Amino acid sequence: MNTLTKENKQILDEKTDVKESKTQVRVYSPNVDVYESETSLFFRVEMPGVDETSVEISIEKDQLHLEGKFHIPGIDRGQVRLAEYKEGNYSRKFTIGKAVDTEKAVAKMKNGILELTLPKIEPKKTKIEIQNS
Amino acid sequence: MLFRILDPQTKANQFWRDFDRLNDELTRSILDDQFGSSSHFPPVNVYTKEDEALVTCLLPGMETDQIEINVKDNMLSIHGKKKAEELAEGTEVHRREIFQGEFHRTLELPFRVSQDQVSAKYVNGVLNIHLPRREEDKPKKVSISVG
């Protein structure tokens, strides 16, 4: 699917009545590429319009959560003739089935793409000696 | 993706498997028809004022030399190629959703553009193209003399 962002189903339909106290924020599910090499897992996440200060990456147990805020600066740009995208948040969750070293994770933003590298951990083998009684 | 009624994991029988494949193929061809021709890539916003226009497009992961912008009269075309990533030997691909390949978009603006003054900036994967209106096309105020 080549559309850059697919809106999550979580978004309330704009036509539904929303309580005025709550301002709606769009949540987009960004496109990702996921690769795995012998040593690491690589994630590339499309988050155009997001700068590195607003990216949040969290890993809890085997859950990886990637978030970014996409904010269009509120300067007067004139009349909107065509709007194929709007501002919102990018959010995507993954379950990682491998043990990774979160301490050594490396993340960087490059031209609107988040590149995350998670080094894999080799599971330790412990040999248990059997004692002769 | 279109809503899938059938969950392949729970249906091990061959008929459903084939049905799922057909379903996938159809879905893909419909989506490719809509998006694959890249008529909708990249998504753009167009803003206009009386004597300038701003076009912004979401175009992550490009190098500026891969993007070509052409302006003629009131037509703007954005053209480029997104290369696939070079992967090291033995890399396993789990997911690949990011667009690769060529894209081409042409947009019509409500006025003719002064080609020499067009400027473009690429920030955080968003391309901003600023297009001033041609001087001779700008609306002119006519002063009325009292006679």
Contacts between the chains, C-beta under 8 A, distances in Angstrom:
chain1	res1	chain2	res2	distance
A	1	B	1	6.3
A	1	B	31	5.7
A	1	B	35	6.9
A	1	B	97	6.8
A	2	B	31	7.4
A	2	B	35	4.2
A	2	B	36	6.2
A	2	B	38	7.1
A	2	B	40	7.8
A	2	B	41	5.8
A	2	B	99	4.9
A	3	B	35	5.6
A	3	B	40	6.6
A	3	B	41	7.6
A	3	B	43	7.6
A	4	B	41	6.9
A	4	B	42	6.7
A	4	B	43	5.6
A	4	B	58	5.3
A	4	B	60	7.7
A	4	B	99	7.2
A	5	B	43	7.8
A	5	B	58	7.7
A	31	B	97	3.9
A	31	B	98	5.0
A	31	B	99	7.3
A	32	B	95	5.8
A	32	B	97	5.6
A	32	B	98	7.2
A	33	B	85	7.2
A	33	B	93	7.6
A	33	B	95	6.1
A	33	B	96	5.1
A	33	B	97	6.6
A	33	B	98	5.0
A	34	B	93	7.6
A	34	B	94	4.0
A	34	B	95	4.2
A	34	B	96	8.0
A	35	B	87	6.5
A	35	B	91	5.1
A	35	B	92	6.7
A	35	B	93	5.7
A	35	B	94	6.7
A	36	B	91	6.9
A	36	B	92	4.4
A	36	B	94	6.2
A	37	B	88	6.2
A	37	B	90	6.6
A	37	B	91	5.1
A	37	B	92	7.6
A	38	B	90	6.4
A	44	B	61	7.7
A	44	B	85	7.6
A	44	B	98	6.4
A	46	B	60	4.8
A	46	B	61	6.9
A	46	B	98	5.6
A	46	B	125	7.6
A	47	B	60	7.0
A	47	B	125	7.4
A	48	B	58	4.1
A	48	B	59	6.8
A	48	B	60	4.1
A	48	B	124	6.7
A	48	B	125	3.8
A	48	B	126	5.3
A	49	B	58	6.7
A	49	B	124	5.7
A	49	B	125	6.7
A	49	B	126	4.9
A	50	B	124	6.2
A	50	B	125	8.0
A	51	B	124	5.3
A	77	B	47	3.9
A	77	B	49	7.8
A	77	B	54	5.4
A	78	B	47	4.6
A	78	B	48	5.2
A	78	B	49	3.6
A	78	B	52	7.5
A	78	B	53	7.7
A	78	B	54	7.0
A	79	B	47	6.5
A	79	B	48	5.3
A	79	B	49	7.1
A	80	B	45	7.1
A	80	B	46	7.5
A	80	B	47	5.8
A	81	B	46	4.2
A	81	B	47	6.6
A	81	B	48	5.4
A	81	B	53	7.9
A	81	B	110	7.2
A	82	B	44	6.5
A	82	B	45	6.3
A	82	B	46	4.1
A	82	B	107	7.5
A	83	B	45	5.0
A	83	B	46	8.0
A	84	B	40	7.3
A	84	B	43	3.9
A	84	B	44	5.6
A	84	B	45	6.3
A	85	B	43	4.6
A	85	B	44	8.0
A	85	B	45	6.3
A	85	B	58	5.8
A	109	B	124	7.4
A	110	B	61	7.3
A	111	B	60	6.0
A	111	B	61	5.4
A	111	B	62	6.3
A	111	B	63	7.9
A	111	B	122	7.3
A	111	B	124	7.1
A	111	B	125	4.7
A	112	B	58	7.6
A	112	B	59	7.7
A	112	B	60	3.4
A	112	B	61	6.5
A	112	B	124	4.9
A	112	B	125	1.7
A	112	B	126	6.6
A	113	B	60	5.0
A	113	B	61	4.3
A	113	B	98	7.9
A	113	B	125	6.5
